[in-house]
Amino acid sequence: MARPKNQGARRGALIDAAGRAIAERGMAGLRIKDIAAAAGVSAGSVLYYYPELDDLVLAVHQDAVERYLTQRQAETESLGGNPVARMRAALASGLPQGPDDAVHRLLFELHGLADRSTGHAALMGSLFAREVALYSTLLEVGTVAGAFTLTTPVADAARNLVALEDGYGLHIVARNPVVDRTTALALLSAHARAVTGCPDL
């Protein structure tokens, strides 16, 4: 088989296709032929770039984490120096848009591999730490600006916000009828108001 000239683009297409397949079917239903069909290539082409399916799935997890974090960072930074607006954007960006939110479905599915894989565990831990860092920065900036008066240490407040959005997000994706996005965002925002003393969140 001739080696394609643009290996990076081909690998990227396979990662994207595998991510879609996992979000739609789950890990239990993941097959090489489904990834190949989604990418518009043969099963042999998938195996050429990723002889081990586990390596492709790990690459999907890495890509999903980076894209998700980049999007969250961009949404908060786009609001300039207004700490309240940036915090509101962060709170909204951490929750699924609904049960069929592909990014969150994919991340939750891949996080489920963490107990059996050190690579997936490291990615899950890295995502949590970087989300905590995002909230920590926003809380610190808001405090310096006088918009927030924290009732708990920054690190604790940030970890609780991430844990709450993860918990509510899982219920949204799982189609819990009493936890939709609107309800979850209202509850998450109420907690943020209590922690920061800011009534405008």
KEKE-3310 file (N, C-alpha, C; in steps of 0.2 Angstrom, whole numbers, plus 5000, padded with zeros to 4 digits):
npx = (5004:5003:5011:5002:5003:4999:5000:4996:4984:4976:4976:4970:4957:4953:4953:4943:4932:4931:4928:4915:4909:4910:4903:4890:4887:4893:4906:4905:4899:4909:4917:4929:4925:4914:4921:4929:4919:4913:4923:4925:4934:4943:4943:4955:4963:4961:4967:4980:4985:4982:4986:4982:4967:4965:4974:4970:4958:4963:4969:4958:4952:4962:4961:4948:4948:4957:4950:4938:4943:4949:4938:4931:4940:4941:4928:4927:4937:4933:4925:4932:4938:4928:4924:4912:4904:4912:4913:4900:4899:4908:4902:4890:4897:4901:4892:4882:4873:4862:4854:4859:4871:4886:4900:4900:4894:4904:4915:4911:4909:4922:4929:4924:4933:4944:4946:4952:4963:4978:4982:4970:4965:4974:4971:4958:4960:4969:4960:4951:4959:4963:4951:4948:4959:4955:4943:4948:4957:4947:4940:4949:4953:4941:4939:4950:4946:4935:4923:4919:4917:4924:4918:4924:4940:4949:4954:4945:4933:4934:4936:4924:4914:4918:4915:4902:4897:4901:4893:4880:4880:4882:4869:4861:4865:4862:4848:4840:4825:4822:4833:4837:4846:4843:4838:4849:4859:4854:4854:4868:4873:4867:4874:4887:4884:4882:4895:4903:4897:4891:4878:4875:4878)
npy = (4994:5011:5024:5037:5055:5065:5061:5066:5073:5062:5054:5062:5063:5050:5049:5059:5052:5040:5046:5051:5039:5032:5041:5040:5026:5021:5013:4999:4995:4998:4996:4992:4993:5001:5013:5015:5016:5028:5037:5035:5026:5011:4996:4991:5003:5010:5001:5002:5014:5014:5000:4995:4995:5001:5011:5020:5024:5030:5041:5047:5051:5060:5070:5074:5080:5090:5098:5101:5109:5119:5126:5130:5138:5148:5153:5159:5169:5177:5187:5197:5208:5207:5200:5194:5191:5182:5172:5168:5163:5152:5144:5140:5134:5122:5112:5100:5103:5096:5080:5074:5079:5079:5080:5080:5067:5059:5062:5057:5044:5040:5043:5033:5022:5024:5017:5006:5009:5017:5027:5033:5036:5046:5056:5059:5064:5075:5083:5086:5093:5104:5111:5114:5123:5133:5138:5142:5153:5162:5164:5170:5181:5188:5190:5199:5210:5214:5209:5197:5189:5177:5162:5151:5143:5146:5135:5124:5129:5130:5116:5110:5117:5111:5097:5098:5102:5091:5081:5085:5085:5072:5067:5074:5069:5056:5057:5059:5063:5073:5082:5093:5103:5117:5117:5111:5121:5132:5128:5126:5139:5145:5139:5144:5158:5158:5154:5164:5176:5184:5191:5192:5181)
npz = (5000:4995:5004:5010:5006:5015:5030:5043:5041:5037:5048:5057:5051:5053:5067:5070:5064:5071:5084:5081:5079:5092:5100:5095:5095:5107:5117:5118:5106:5096:5081:5069:5056:5056:5059:5048:5038:5042:5040:5027:5021:5018:5029:5030:5028:5040:5049:5045:5049:5062:5070:5082:5090:5102:5103:5094:5100:5111:5105:5101:5113:5118:5108:5110:5123:5121:5111:5118:5129:5123:5117:5128:5134:5124:5124:5136:5136:5126:5131:5136:5149:5159:5174:5179:5168:5161:5170:5170:5157:5158:5166:5159:5148:5152:5153:5145:5129:5128:5129:5118:5115:5107:5110:5124:5126:5120:5128:5141:5138:5135:5147:5155:5153:5161:5173:5168:5161:5161:5152:5148:5161:5164:5155:5159:5172:5169:5161:5171:5180:5172:5170:5183:5185:5176:5181:5194:5190:5185:5197:5205:5198:5198:5211:5214:5206:5214:5212:5217:5232:5240:5249:5252:5250:5235:5227:5232:5229:5215:5212:5216:5208:5195:5198:5201:5188:5180:5186:5185:5171:5167:5171:5162:5149:5151:5150:5161:5167:5176:5177:5166:5154:5157:5170:5177:5174:5181:5194:5196:5194:5205:5215:5212:5214:5228:5232:5228:5232:5223:5216:5202:5195)
capx = (5000:5007:5010:4999:5007:4997:4998:4993:4977:4972:4975:4965:4950:4951:4951:4936:4927:4931:4924:4908:4906:4909:4897:4884:4886:4896:4912:4904:4898:4914:4920:4933:4921:4910:4925:4930:4913:4912:4929:4925:4940:4943:4945:4963:4966:4961:4972:4987:4987:4981:4985:4978:4961:4966:4978:4965:4953:4967:4970:4951:4951:4966:4958:4942:4950:4960:4945:4934:4946:4950:4932:4929:4944:4939:4921:4928:4942:4930:4922:4937:4940:4922:4924:4906:4902:4917:4911:4893:4901:4911:4896:4886:4900:4903:4886:4879:4867:4856:4856:4863:4877:4891:4906:4900:4893:4910:4920:4909:4910:4929:4931:4923:4939:4949:4948:4956:4969:4982:4982:4963:4965:4978:4968:4953:4963:4971:4954:4948:4964:4964:4945:4949:4963:4951:4938:4953:4959:4941:4938:4955:4952:4935:4940:4954:4942:4930:4916:4918:4919:4923:4916:4928:4946:4949:4954:4940:4927:4934:4934:4916:4911:4919:4912:4895:4895:4901:4888:4874:4881:4880:4862:4858:4867:4858:4841:4836:4819:4822:4839:4838:4851:4840:4838:4856:4862:4851:4857:4875:4873:4865:4880:4892:4882:4883:4902:4906:4894:4890:4871:4874:4879)
capy = (5000:5017:5029:5044:5061:5069:5057:5070:5074:5055:5052:5067:5061:5044:5051:5062:5047:5036:5050:5051:5032:5031:5045:5037:5019:5019:5009:4992:4994:5001:4991:4995:4994:5007:5019:5015:5019:5035:5040:5034:5022:5004:4994:4991:5009:5011:4997:5004:5020:5012:4993:4993:5000:5005:5017:5025:5026:5035:5047:5051:5054:5066:5075:5077:5084:5097:5102:5104:5114:5125:5129:5133:5144:5153:5156:5164:5174:5182:5192:5202:5208:5207:5193:5191:5188:5177:5166:5165:5159:5146:5139:5138:5130:5116:5108:5098:5107:5092:5073:5071:5083:5074:5081:5077:5060:5056:5062:5053:5037:5038:5043:5026:5018:5026:5012:5000:5011:5022:5032:5036:5039:5052:5061:5061:5068:5081:5087:5089:5098:5110:5114:5117:5129:5138:5141:5146:5159:5166:5166:5174:5188:5191:5193:5205:5215:5216:5206:5191:5188:5170:5160:5145:5143:5146:5128:5121:5132:5128:5109:5109:5119:5106:5091:5099:5102:5084:5077:5087:5084:5065:5066:5077:5065:5050:5058:5060:5068:5079:5086:5095:5108:5123:5116:5111:5128:5136:5125:5127:5146:5146:5137:5149:5164:5156:5153:5170:5181:5188:5190:5193:5175)
capz = (5000:4995:5010:5008:5008:5021:5036:5048:5039:5037:5055:5060:5049:5057:5074:5070:5062:5077:5089:5080:5080:5099:5103:5092:5097:5113:5116:5117:5099:5092:5076:5064:5050:5057:5059:5041:5035:5044:5037:5019:5019:5020:5036:5030:5029:5047:5053:5042:5053:5069:5070:5088:5091:5108:5101:5090:5105:5116:5102:5101:5119:5118:5104:5112:5128:5119:5108:5123:5133:5119:5116:5134:5135:5119:5126:5142:5134:5121:5134:5138:5156:5163:5177:5180:5161:5160:5174:5167:5151:5160:5169:5153:5143:5155:5153:5138:5127:5129:5129:5112:5114:5104:5113:5131:5126:5119:5134:5146:5136:5135:5154:5157:5152:5165:5178:5165:5157:5164:5148:5149:5167:5164:5151:5163:5177:5166:5160:5178:5183:5168:5171:5189:5184:5172:5186:5199:5187:5185:5203:5207:5194:5200:5218:5214:5204:5219:5210:5220:5239:5241:5255:5253:5246:5228:5225:5234:5225:5208:5211:5217:5202:5190:5200:5200:5181:5178:5189:5181:5164:5166:5171:5156:5144:5153:5149:5168:5166:5181:5176:5160:5154:5160:5178:5179:5174:5186:5201:5196:5195:5212:5219:5211:5218:5235:5234:5226:5235:5217:5214:5195:5191)
cpx = (5004:5006:5008:5003:5006:4995:4994:4985:4973:4971:4970:4958:4948:4949:4944:4930:4926:4927:4917:4905:4905:4904:4891:4882:4889:4902:4911:4902:4903:4917:4924:4930:4917:4915:4927:4925:4912:4917:4929:4931:4938:4945:4952:4966:4966:4966:4979:4989:4987:4980:4981:4973:4962:4970:4974:4960:4957:4968:4964:4950:4956:4964:4952:4943:4952:4955:4940:4937:4947:4944:4930:4933:4942:4933:4922:4932:4938:4926:4926:4938:4934:4922:4917:4903:4906:4915:4904:4895:4904:4906:4892:4890:4902:4897:4884:4874:4861:4858:4860:4869:4883:4897:4906:4898:4900:4915:4917:4910:4918:4932:4929:4928:4945:4951:4952:4962:4972:4982:4975:4962:4969:4975:4962:4955:4966:4966:4952:4953:4964:4957:4945:4953:4959:4946:4943:4955:4953:4939:4943:4954:4946:4935:4945:4950:4936:4923:4914:4921:4918:4922:4920:4935:4945:4949:4948:4933:4928:4933:4927:4912:4912:4915:4904:4893:4896:4895:4881:4874:4879:4873:4859:4859:4863:4851:4837:4831:4819:4828:4840:4844:4849:4840:4845:4860:4860:4854:4865:4877:4872:4871:4885:4890:4883:4891:4905:4903:4892:4883:4870:4875:4873)
cpy = (5006:5021:5035:5050:5064:5064:5060:5071:5067:5053:5056:5065:5054:5045:5054:5057:5042:5039:5050:5044:5030:5035:5043:5030:5017:5014:5002:4990:4996:4995:4995:4997:5000:5014:5020:5018:5026:5040:5040:5031:5015:5002:4993:4997:5011:5007:4999:5009:5018:5004:4991:4998:5004:5011:5022:5028:5031:5041:5051:5054:5061:5072:5078:5081:5090:5101:5105:5109:5120:5129:5133:5139:5150:5157:5161:5170:5179:5187:5197:5202:5208:5200:5190:5188:5182:5171:5163:5161:5152:5141:5136:5133:5123:5111:5106:5102:5103:5085:5070:5075:5078:5074:5078:5070:5056:5056:5057:5045:5035:5038:5036:5021:5019:5021:5006:5002:5017:5028:5036:5039:5046:5058:5064:5066:5075:5086:5090:5095:5105:5114:5118:5124:5135:5142:5145:5152:5164:5169:5171:5181:5192:5194:5199:5211:5217:5213:5200:5191:5181:5168:5153:5146:5142:5139:5124:5123:5129:5120:5107:5111:5114:5100:5092:5099:5095:5080:5078:5085:5076:5063:5068:5072:5058:5051:5057:5065:5074:5083:5088:5101:5115:5122:5115:5117:5132:5134:5126:5134:5148:5145:5142:5156:5163:5157:5160:5176:5186:5187:5190:5187:5171)
cpz = (5000:5001:5007:5010:5014:5027:5041:5047:5039:5044:5058:5058:5052:5064:5075:5069:5068:5083:5088:5081:5088:5102:5101:5095:5104:5112:5115:5110:5094:5088:5071:5058:5050:5057:5052:5037:5036:5041:5029:5017:5020:5027:5036:5031:5037:5051:5050:5047:5060:5070:5076:5089:5097:5107:5098:5095:5110:5112:5101:5107:5120:5114:5107:5118:5126:5115:5113:5127:5129:5118:5122:5136:5131:5121:5132:5140:5129:5124:5138:5146:5161:5167:5178:5173:5159:5164:5172:5161:5152:5162:5164:5149:5146:5155:5146:5136:5127:5129:5123:5110:5113:5108:5121:5131:5125:5125:5140:5145:5137:5143:5157:5157:5157:5170:5175:5161:5160:5159:5148:5155:5168:5160:5155:5168:5175:5164:5166:5180:5179:5169:5178:5189:5180:5177:5192:5196:5187:5192:5206:5204:5197:5207:5218:5211:5208:5217:5214:5228:5241:5248:5257:5249:5239:5225:5226:5230:5218:5207:5212:5211:5196:5192:5199:5192:5178:5180:5185:5174:5162:5166:5165:5150:5145:5152:5156:5167:5171:5181:5169:5160:5158:5168:5180:5179:5180:5193:5201:5197:5202:5216:5218:5214:5225:5237:5233:5229:5229:5215:5206:5191:5190)
residu = (MET:ALA:ARG:PRO:LYS:ASN:GLN:GLY:ALA:ARG:ARG:GLY:ALA:LEU:ILE:ASP:ALA:ALA:GLY:ARG:ALA:ILE:ALA:GLU:ARG:GLY:MET:ALA:GLY:LEU:ARG:ILE:LYS:ASP:ILE:ALA:ALA:ALA:ALA:GLY:VAL:SER:ALA:GLY:SER:VAL:LEU:TYR:TYR:TYR:PRO:GLU:LEU:ASP:ASP:LEU:VAL:LEU:ALA:VAL:HIS:GLN:ASP:ALA:VAL:GLU:ARG:TYR:LEU:THR:GLN:ARG:GLN:ALA:GLU:THR:GLU:SER:LEU:GLY:GLY:ASN:PRO:VAL:ALA:ARG:MET:ARG:ALA:ALA:LEU:ALA:SER:GLY:LEU:PRO:GLN:GLY:PRO:ASP:ASP:ALA:VAL:HIS:ARG:LEU:LEU:PHE:GLU:LEU:HIS:GLY:LEU:ALA:ASP:ARG:SER:THR:GLY:HIS:ALA:ALA:LEU:MET:GLY:SER:LEU:PHE:ALA:ARG:GLU:VAL:ALA:LEU:TYR:SER:THR:LEU:LEU:GLU:VAL:GLY:THR:VAL:ALA:GLY:ALA:PHE:THR:LEU:THR:THR:PRO:VAL:ALA:ASP:ALA:ALA:ARG:ASN:LEU:VAL:ALA:LEU:GLU:ASP:GLY:TYR:GLY:LEU:HIS:ILE:VAL:ALA:ARG:ASN:PRO:VAL:VAL:ASP:ARG:THR:THR:ALA:LEU:ALA:LEU:LEU:SER:ALA:HIS:ALA:ARG:ALA:VAL:THR:GLY:CYS:PRO:ASP:LEU)
# end
